[in-house]
Amino acid sequence: MKKKTLILCTVSAFFGALLAIFLYDPPQTEPQSNAQDLRTWKPPEVDLESPIPLGTSGATSDLPPEYADLTPEERVNVAVYESVNRSVVNINTRSVQTDFFFMRESTSEGEGSGTVIDRVGHVLTNFHVVDGARDIQVTLFNGKTFEAQLVGGDAATDMAVLKIDAPTDCLFPAAFGTSTGLRVGQRVLAIGNPFGLERTLSTGIISSLNRTLPRRHRRGTIKSIIQIDCAINPGNSGGPLLDSHGRLIGMNTAIASPTGASAGVGFAIPVNTILRIVPQLIENGRILRADMGITQVLQTEQGLLIAALTPGGAAQQAGLNGPKLVIQEKRQGRVVYQYRTLDRAAADLIVAVDDEPIRSVDDLMNLVESRKPGDEVVVTVIRDGKQTQVPVTLDEEQ
């Protein structure tokens, strides 16, 4: 009787677990539906010419007594921190992984940083901070914690926007600057939550500009990356990079380190890229990218040979050619065999798009991604030994 009961319990538990797996729907796998007030997002207005209080002039007559003994550099550091630290949040995530073999779940936790970007409750962070998270909690400067929902995310640019329902008087949006005109050697400041230590300030300079970073979940690179020597550690991801006026000029996203800790080589996504991506994430929940309808190419010294096209896609509709399917017959005695081969000589060789030379897959991807669905591009191909130009109207990537 005990053995029969044990078997019935085991079978019941097995089918119950299967039912739970099929019914489980992670809350953030689909972006939140956007209310009307989320569709017209713009960065908070700020006078880019106005200096931060306690600037570098060295004058002490208008300073509070506690600042009188600070050096000009210290005044800037203090002023930036006191102006911006309330905009920085601590993000904690919880993810659940299911072991299908043993029918059990395990929980993992993560943390990162973020920046309040408006008084509606939007928070900017890295996509990798919240990727796969089942629960997301955002802690403000005053210690209050709120459940966050994923409004939109983009793995290709490592950006995500969260939404919290916090009182307006608790939200202090960061002032947006510009990454145009940045200079190597320019002072920058970073605020984040390294190792869970909330709203930690580190300072440094811009070490280099226009670096590239490999994408995490997609072929290609993120361009125009800012390299900095601020101390950036695990937990800083998603936090703001600031100029000496306290304006957001980037978002800290990665470090180069053999040990996983700061080695003085950090990277930040420039604010101009953020300003291009964030409105789309808030409005659509994702980035609407263009697609040429070419699924595979072979890289040659002359260009890219088309290896496969999306059936009915933009390239095929425009008349671009991939390999030709050839059916041949072979006789062995009285038996005739049919076999199929691909004639790659019939495929077009892409050498340029809109008169820009194409030498690698990254060249093609970067050019297509710089366009919008519905844009027309002119593809220059070599066909039958001659150059031919083919106009292609780009589809929307699915």
PyMOL commands that set and color helices and strands:
alter all, ss='L'
color gray80, all
select helices_A, chain A and resi 2-23+36-38+65-67+72-87+127-130+168-170+194-196+271-284+314-318+344-346+361-369
alter helices_A, ss='H'
color red, helices_A
select strands_A, chain A and resi 88-99+104-116+122-125+135-139+145-154+159-164+187-192+200-214+221-228+240-242+248-255+266-270+290-291+294-299+304-309+324-332+335-343+349-353+356-357+376-383+386-393+395-396
alter strands_A, ss='S'
color yellow, strands_A
deselect
rebuild
show_as cartoon
